[in-house]
Amino acid sequence: MSAAFDPTTYTEQLNAKAERLRALLAPFDAPAPQVFDSPQAHYRLRAEFRLWREGGDRHYAMFAPGEKHQAILIDDFPIASQRINDLMPRLKAAWQASEALSNRLFQVEFLTTLAGDAMVTLCYHRPLDEAWEAAAQALAGELQVSVVGRSKGKRLVIGRDYALEKLEVAGRVFSYRQPEGAFTQPNGTVNQKMLGWAFEAIGERDDDLLELYCGNGNFTLPLATRVRQVLATEISKTSVNAALSNLDENGIDNVTLVRLSAEELTQALNEVRPFRRLQGIDLKRYAFGTVFVDPPRAGMDPDTCELTRRFERILYISCNPETLAANIAQLHDTHRIERCALFDQFPYTHHMESGVLLVRR
């Protein structure tokens, strides 16, 4: 479900989301949420388009949900960053002028950052050859971007396979590598507000933090500066490697990162079975005061939810308020909501990001 892009309705839509979140959290005596708004245009840092042939040329295209045959042709994309909008016609002109770039090109992905970096991924139904590589080299130089070419079983990178982001939290600037193909927060301005809220909510601590689903370290970097030490987990190899690079780049040395799923960590903490990936890590040396979770849309599974119950404080960022409410219902007998927030990551849609701090009763 989505609404049409119409900045004149933005405030009304945001108020409706805030009311929906209040209603979902009302059974748990939640305080009124802090509401963090989004820029009303050019807020999305990444975009993905299929290409559609019409009039003898390929055009950027999107499809309505469930529709595969009726394309919506796009010349500009006002919800996307200004950099994406600037790149779109220049990239189109480049593939129109180059058989090496256009031949069997079927999808284009853009990743940009608030720091001004940009990466373009071109996806093909054919092997990539030397002619493509030469054309892509020229394209990267002309557009001042990194270019990634993808075809079945192969990836060629011109420049870097990540975009560089810089985000400021409480006066400190953190640098992030955002890998091609990996998850990153789409709305950079709102992401920065989320980081600031989480930084404030956790407070200055003299104990340790357990973080589940840490991704590329988006929250890990600022939160690590608020606690004694962090044990962070993530299952994606790409995200783990990016997080390790980000920790090193920012000089943060109090984080131990383990490639485990939340379910596996639950088993390890409950001493159900040992894990080779935890070799050399003494879980008993941690004095965890807070657990931070940022789960996928399905929320925490019941066992992980029970794991979080043992912590004094649960800092929870959610991309699905319904599964957030379901998880809070499981925890409500032992924890109360001390603060909550709405982050408008996805204007003009029903989707919202929210956050709660739960503390033991």
C-alpha positions as CSV (number, residue, x, y, z in Angstrom):
1,M,0.0,0.0,0.0
2,S,1.4,3.4,-0.9
3,A,0.2,6.9,-1.4
4,A,1.0,9.2,-4.4
5,F,4.0,11.5,-4.0
6,D,2.4,14.8,-2.9
7,P,4.3,17.0,-0.5
8,T,1.1,19.0,0.3
9,T,-0.2,15.9,2.1
10,Y,3.0,15.1,4.0
11,T,2.0,16.5,7.4
12,E,-1.4,14.8,7.3
13,Q,0.2,11.4,6.4
14,L,2.9,11.8,9.1
15,N,0.2,12.6,11.7
16,A,-1.7,9.5,10.7
17,K,1.4,7.3,11.2
18,A,1.9,8.8,14.6
19,E,-1.7,8.0,15.6
20,R,-1.3,4.5,14.3
21,L,1.8,3.9,16.4
22,R,0.1,5.4,19.4
23,A,-2.8,3.1,19.0
24,L,-0.5,0.0,18.6
25,L,1.4,0.9,21.8
26,A,-1.5,2.1,23.9
27,P,-2.1,-1.3,25.5
28,F,1.4,-1.1,26.9
29,D,1.0,2.4,28.5
30,A,3.5,3.9,26.2
31,P,4.4,7.6,26.4
32,A,3.6,9.7,23.4
33,P,6.2,9.0,20.6
34,Q,8.8,11.5,19.6
35,V,8.2,12.1,15.9
36,F,11.1,12.6,13.5
37,D,10.1,13.8,10.1
38,S,11.7,13.4,6.7
39,P,12.6,15.8,4.0
40,Q,9.6,15.9,1.8
41,A,11.5,15.3,-1.5
42,H,14.9,13.9,-2.5
43,Y,15.2,11.8,0.7
44,R,15.9,8.3,-0.7
45,L,19.6,7.5,-1.2
46,R,19.1,4.4,-3.2
47,A,16.8,3.4,-6.1
48,E,16.4,0.5,-8.4
49,F,14.8,0.5,-11.9
50,R,14.0,-2.1,-14.5
51,L,14.6,-1.0,-18.1
52,W,11.7,-1.1,-20.5
53,R,11.9,-1.0,-24.3
54,E,9.6,1.5,-26.0
55,G,10.1,3.6,-29.1
56,G,13.3,1.7,-30.0
57,D,15.1,2.6,-26.7
58,R,15.3,1.5,-23.1
59,H,13.7,3.7,-20.4
60,Y,13.8,3.6,-16.6
61,A,10.7,1.8,-15.5
62,M,8.8,0.7,-12.4
63,F,5.8,-1.5,-11.9
64,A,2.7,-1.3,-9.7
65,P,2.6,-4.1,-7.0
66,G,1.6,-7.4,-8.6
67,E,2.0,-5.9,-12.2
68,K,4.6,-7.3,-14.5
69,H,3.5,-6.3,-18.0
70,Q,2.4,-2.6,-17.7
71,A,5.5,-0.5,-17.0
72,I,5.5,3.0,-15.6
73,L,8.2,4.9,-17.5
74,I,10.2,7.3,-15.5
75,D,12.3,10.3,-16.4
76,D,13.0,11.6,-12.9
77,F,12.3,10.3,-9.4
78,P,11.6,13.1,-6.9
79,I,11.7,10.9,-3.8
80,A,15.3,9.9,-4.7
81,S,18.3,12.0,-3.8
82,Q,19.2,14.9,-6.0
83,R,22.4,13.1,-7.0
84,I,20.3,10.1,-8.4
85,N,18.1,12.6,-10.3
86,D,21.2,14.3,-11.7
87,L,22.7,10.9,-12.8
88,M,19.6,9.4,-14.4
89,P,19.6,11.4,-17.7
90,R,23.4,11.3,-18.0
91,L,23.5,7.5,-17.6
92,K,20.6,7.1,-20.0
93,A,22.4,9.2,-22.6
94,A,25.5,7.1,-22.1
95,W,23.8,3.7,-22.7
96,Q,22.0,5.2,-25.7
97,A,25.3,6.2,-27.2
98,S,27.1,2.9,-26.4
99,E,26.2,-0.6,-27.7
100,A,28.7,-2.1,-25.2
101,L,26.7,-0.5,-22.3
102,S,23.2,-1.0,-23.6
103,N,23.4,-4.6,-25.0
104,R,21.0,-6.7,-22.9
105,L,21.1,-4.2,-20.0
106,F,17.9,-4.9,-18.0
107,Q,18.3,-3.2,-14.6
108,V,20.0,-0.2,-13.0
109,E,20.7,0.4,-9.3
110,F,21.9,3.6,-7.7
111,L,23.4,4.0,-4.3
112,T,24.3,7.5,-3.1
113,T,25.2,9.0,0.3
114,L,24.8,12.3,2.2
115,A,28.5,12.6,1.9
116,G,28.2,12.9,-1.9
117,D,29.5,9.5,-3.0
118,A,27.7,7.5,-5.7
119,M,27.8,4.0,-7.1
120,V,25.9,2.6,-10.1
121,T,25.2,-1.1,-10.7
122,L,24.4,-2.3,-14.2
123,C,22.8,-5.7,-14.6
124,Y,22.9,-7.7,-17.8
125,H,21.5,-10.8,-19.4
126,R,24.9,-11.5,-21.1
127,P,28.6,-12.1,-20.1
128,L,30.6,-8.9,-19.6
129,D,33.6,-8.5,-21.9
130,E,36.5,-6.2,-22.5
131,A,34.4,-3.8,-24.6
132,W,32.0,-3.4,-21.7
133,E,34.9,-2.9,-19.2
134,A,36.4,-0.1,-21.4
135,A,33.0,1.6,-21.8
136,A,32.3,1.3,-18.0
137,Q,35.7,2.8,-17.2
138,A,34.9,5.8,-19.4
139,L,31.4,6.0,-17.8
140,A,32.8,6.0,-14.3
141,G,35.2,8.8,-15.1
142,E,32.5,10.9,-16.9
143,L,29.9,10.5,-14.1
144,Q,32.5,10.5,-11.2
145,V,31.0,7.3,-9.7
146,S,31.9,3.7,-9.1
147,V,30.4,1.3,-11.6
148,V,29.6,-2.3,-10.9
149,G,28.6,-4.7,-13.7
150,R,26.6,-7.8,-12.9
151,S,25.9,-10.8,-15.1
152,K,25.1,-14.4,-14.3
153,G,27.9,-15.6,-11.9
154,K,30.1,-12.6,-12.5
155,R,30.7,-9.1,-11.1
156,L,33.1,-6.5,-12.4
157,V,33.9,-3.4,-10.3
158,I,35.2,-0.1,-11.7
159,G,36.3,2.0,-8.7
160,R,35.0,0.7,-5.3
161,D,32.3,-1.9,-4.5
162,Y,31.0,0.3,-1.7
163,A,29.9,3.9,-1.2
164,L,31.3,6.1,1.5
165,E,28.9,7.7,4.0
166,K,29.6,10.2,6.8
167,L,27.0,10.6,9.6
168,E,27.1,13.0,12.5
169,V,26.0,11.9,16.0
170,A,26.3,14.1,19.0
171,G,29.0,16.2,17.4
172,R,31.1,13.3,16.2
173,V,31.3,12.3,12.5
174,F,31.3,8.6,11.8
175,S,32.5,7.1,8.4
176,Y,30.7,4.1,6.9
177,R,31.4,1.8,4.0
178,Q,28.1,0.8,2.4
179,P,28.7,-2.3,0.3
180,E,27.1,-2.8,-3.1
181,G,24.2,-5.2,-2.8
182,A,24.0,-5.1,1.1
183,F,21.3,-3.4,3.2
184,T,21.7,0.2,4.0
185,Q,19.1,2.6,5.5
186,P,17.5,4.3,2.5
187,N,16.7,7.7,4.1
188,G,20.0,9.1,5.3
189,T,18.6,12.2,7.0
190,V,16.2,10.1,9.0
191,N,18.8,7.5,9.7
192,Q,21.0,10.2,11.3
193,K,18.0,11.2,13.5
194,M,17.6,7.5,14.5
195,L,21.2,7.3,15.5
196,G,20.9,10.4,17.6
197,W,17.8,9.1,19.3
198,A,19.4,5.7,20.1
199,F,22.5,7.5,21.3
200,E,20.5,9.6,23.7
201,A,18.2,6.7,24.8
202,I,21.0,4.4,25.8
203,G,22.7,7.1,27.8
204,E,26.2,7.0,29.3
205,R,26.8,3.4,30.6
206,D,29.4,1.7,32.6
207,D,28.3,-1.8,31.6
208,D,28.2,-3.7,28.3
209,L,25.9,-3.8,25.2
210,L,24.8,-6.9,23.3
211,E,23.7,-6.0,19.7
212,L,21.8,-8.3,17.5
213,Y,21.4,-7.8,13.7
214,C,24.2,-5.2,13.6
215,G,24.5,-5.0,9.7
216,N,27.4,-2.8,8.6
217,G,27.7,-1.3,12.1
218,N,25.2,1.6,11.5
219,F,24.2,1.8,15.1
220,T,27.2,-0.1,16.5
221,L,29.7,2.8,15.9
222,P,27.9,5.6,17.9
223,L,26.5,3.2,20.6
224,A,30.0,1.7,21.3
225,T,31.1,5.1,22.5
226,R,28.4,5.0,25.2
227,V,29.3,1.6,26.8
228,R,32.2,-0.3,28.2
229,Q,32.3,-2.9,25.5
230,V,30.0,-4.4,22.8
231,L,29.3,-7.9,21.6
232,A,27.7,-7.6,18.2
233,T,26.3,-10.3,15.9
234,E,25.4,-10.4,12.2
235,I,24.9,-13.3,9.9
236,S,25.7,-11.7,6.5
237,K,29.4,-12.0,5.5
238,T,29.3,-8.9,3.4
239,S,27.9,-6.9,6.3
240,V,30.3,-8.4,8.8
241,N,33.3,-7.4,6.6
242,A,31.9,-3.9,6.2
243,A,31.3,-3.5,9.9
244,L,34.9,-4.6,10.7
245,S,36.2,-2.1,8.2
246,N,34.0,0.6,9.7
247,L,35.1,-0.1,13.2
248,D,38.7,0.1,12.2
249,E,38.2,3.2,10.1
250,N,36.6,5.0,13.1
251,G,39.2,3.8,15.6
252,I,36.6,1.9,17.7
253,D,38.3,-0.9,19.6
254,N,35.8,-2.0,22.2
255,V,33.6,-4.1,19.9
256,T,33.8,-7.9,19.3
257,L,31.8,-8.9,16.2
258,V,30.7,-12.5,15.7
259,R,29.0,-14.0,12.6
260,L,26.1,-15.6,14.2
261,S,22.3,-15.4,13.8
262,A,20.2,-14.2,16.7
263,E,18.9,-17.7,17.1
264,E,22.5,-19.1,17.2
265,L,23.5,-16.5,19.8
266,T,20.5,-17.5,21.9
267,Q,21.7,-21.1,21.8
268,A,25.3,-20.0,22.8
269,L,24.1,-17.8,25.7
270,N,21.9,-20.6,26.9
271,E,24.8,-23.1,26.6
272,V,22.7,-25.3,24.3
273,R,25.7,-25.9,22.1
274,P,29.2,-24.4,21.4
275,F,30.1,-22.5,18.2
276,R,33.5,-22.5,16.6
277,R,32.9,-18.9,15.6
278,L,32.8,-18.0,19.4
279,Q,36.2,-19.7,20.0
280,G,38.3,-17.5,22.2
281,I,35.3,-15.4,23.3
282,D,34.3,-15.7,27.0
283,L,30.7,-14.8,27.1
284,K,30.8,-14.8,30.9
285,R,33.2,-11.8,31.0
286,Y,30.4,-9.5,29.7
287,A,28.2,-7.6,32.1
288,F,25.4,-6.8,29.7
289,G,23.1,-4.0,30.8
290,T,21.4,-3.3,27.5
291,V,20.5,-5.4,24.4
292,F,20.0,-3.5,21.1
293,V,17.9,-5.1,18.4
294,D,17.1,-4.0,14.9
295,P,15.4,-7.1,13.4
296,P,13.9,-7.7,10.0
297,R,10.2,-7.1,9.3
298,A,9.2,-10.4,10.9
299,G,10.5,-9.1,14.3
300,M,12.2,-11.2,16.8
301,D,11.3,-14.9,17.0
302,P,9.8,-16.1,20.3
303,D,13.1,-17.5,21.6
304,T,15.1,-14.4,20.8
305,C,12.4,-12.3,22.4
306,E,12.8,-14.5,25.5
307,L,16.5,-13.9,25.4
308,T,16.1,-10.2,25.5
309,R,13.9,-10.5,28.6
310,R,16.9,-11.3,30.7
311,F,18.4,-7.8,30.1
312,E,17.6,-4.7,32.2
313,R,17.1,-2.6,29.2
314,I,16.0,-3.4,25.6
315,L,16.6,-0.8,22.9
316,Y,14.5,-1.8,19.9
317,I,14.4,-0.3,16.4
318,S,11.7,-1.7,14.3
319,C,10.7,-1.5,10.6
320,N,7.3,-3.1,11.3
321,P,5.1,-1.6,14.1
322,E,2.8,-4.7,14.1
323,T,5.6,-7.2,14.9
324,L,7.1,-4.6,17.4
325,A,3.8,-4.6,19.2
326,A,3.7,-8.4,19.2
327,N,7.2,-8.6,20.7
328,I,6.3,-6.0,23.3
329,A,3.2,-8.0,24.2
330,Q,5.5,-11.0,25.0
331,L,7.8,-8.8,27.2
332,H,5.2,-6.5,28.8
333,D,4.9,-8.5,32.0
334,T,8.6,-7.8,32.8
335,H,9.4,-4.6,30.9
336,R,7.7,-1.2,30.4
337,I,8.2,1.3,27.7
338,E,10.1,4.2,28.9
339,R,10.4,6.1,25.6
340,C,9.3,5.6,22.0
341,A,9.8,7.3,18.7
342,L,8.5,7.4,15.1
343,F,11.1,7.8,12.3
344,D,9.6,8.6,8.9
345,Q,12.0,6.6,6.8
346,F,9.4,6.0,4.1
347,P,7.2,9.1,3.4
348,Y,4.1,8.6,1.2
349,T,3.8,4.9,2.2
350,H,2.3,3.1,5.1
351,H,5.7,1.9,6.2
352,M,7.4,3.4,9.2
353,E,10.4,2.9,11.4
354,S,9.9,3.1,15.1
355,G,12.0,2.8,18.3
356,V,11.3,1.9,21.9
357,L,13.4,1.7,25.1
358,L,12.0,-1.0,27.4
359,V,13.3,-1.1,31.0
360,R,12.7,-3.8,33.6
361,R,9.8,-3.2,35.9
